[in-house]
Amino acid sequence: MNYDTDKIDETVLAFLTLILYDVDQFGGRAWKGHDWDVLDRLYE
């Protein structure tokens, strides 16, 4: 199955941005629930 990685990356980035406003609720670990491949692409 082919996935549009650009859309996936944008979605994860949006989730990370939204979670930043309420970091205390999630213990400051907003990145832990996301796929490492996506996070690596965003890091690059």
N, C-alpha and C positions, 0 to 999 in steps of 0.2 A: 504494500500500500504506500502511495506517495503522499507525504505531508508537506504543506507549505511551511517551511521552517521560519520564514520571515514573520508570518502571522503568529506562530507559536511564540517566537521570541518577543514580539510586541505584546502579546497577552501576558506572558510571565512578567515582563517589565512593568506593565500596568498593575498587576497584582502586587509586585514588590513596592511600587510607588504608593499604592493605597494602604498597604500594611505599615509603611513608615510613619503614618500619622497616628498609629495606635500600637507602637512597639512594645510598650509595657504589658499590654494584654497578651502578647505572644512571646514574651520573654526575650525579645530582641533577636529571635532566630527565624526571621521571615524567609530566609533563603533555604532552609533545611527541607522544605516540602517540595522543592522543585527539582526537575531532572538536571543532572550534572552536565549533560551535553548542552542543554539550553543555557545554563549559567556560564559555561565556558565560552559559548558563542557570544553572549552578552559582554563578557569580560574582554574579549578580543575587540 
